[in-house]
């Protein structure tokens, strides 16, 4: 929770998204990484998939400027998906969806989350985009709640007000109307239900 005027604003970091995905029990692996200069090799001419060749020397790699961001996940059943955005596209996204960041850029100030930690916000944006479009959400109520309440000011009655443009709610609504690319069937036992309730309590402070 982050203080906002006389209320609390819920903010989930990118590591929180990864933890929630892993807790769902459906993901073998999920992560996000910055892409440095020289590592992006374009799209495969046949499949159109993004190609990368990461620099192995960490010292050399960190000296290269960041040119983009890549997030990926792999289900337990082997389905794999990744998403790549250039830094320019991320910048445009931040200006469109964060009024506070747009104001910072205009006034040359440093108040918004994007201004203070652009890479951290970019990582979270990549995971939100990836999960909301192709990830499994319907079977995990904790993840749904986190996606919907992230960056929102929580009112006394439990409703959400969004300080910046309501990006995530639009994504969630759109996803609910789309057919998931891979259907993963899971029998929800009573133990799974209890575990989901515990996860929700842990992340949202329910007693």
HUHUWO-V655271 format. One record per residue. PHI is phi in whole degrees, 0 to 359 (* if undefined). Layout:
# HUHUWO-V655271
((PHI) (PHI))
This chain:
# HUHUWO-V655271
((*) (241) (300) (220) (56) (257) (232) (250) (252) (277) (226) (253) (286) (295) (292) (294) (296) (296) (297) (295) (297) (297) (295) (292) (81) (252) (255) (283) (204) (203) (197) (217) (213) (281) (251) (266) (303) (93) (269) (274) (252) (84) (260) (297) (294) (263) (270) (79) (283) (292) (238) (224) (220) (281) (289) (282) (285) (296) (296) (296) (295) (291) (280) (277) (290) (282) (245) (182) (219) (228) (240) (210) (214) (225) (284) (297) (275) (100) (295) (235) (213) (229) (219) (234) (232) (289) (295) (296) (294) (295) (299) (297) (298) (297) (294) (285) (259) (240) (296) (294) (291) (300) (293) (300) (296) (291) (262) (58) (250) (216) (256) (280) (301) (297) (291) (282) (210) (298) (294) (297) (292) (294) (301) (295) (298) (297) (293) (297) (297) (294) (291) (292) (266) (231) (277) (274) (236) (296) (270) (235) (294) (296) (294) (302) (295) (295) (297) (285) (263) (300) (71) (260) (273) (267) (280) (297) (271) (91) (279) (246) (242) (257) (293) (260) (302) (279) (293) (288) (297) (298) (294) (295) (298) (295) (295) (296) (265) (254) (276) (294) (294) (225) (263) (249) (271) (218) (280) (275) (274) (299) (295) (297) (297) (296) (296) (299) (297) (296) (298) (298) (298) (295) (274) (243) (72) (283) (248))
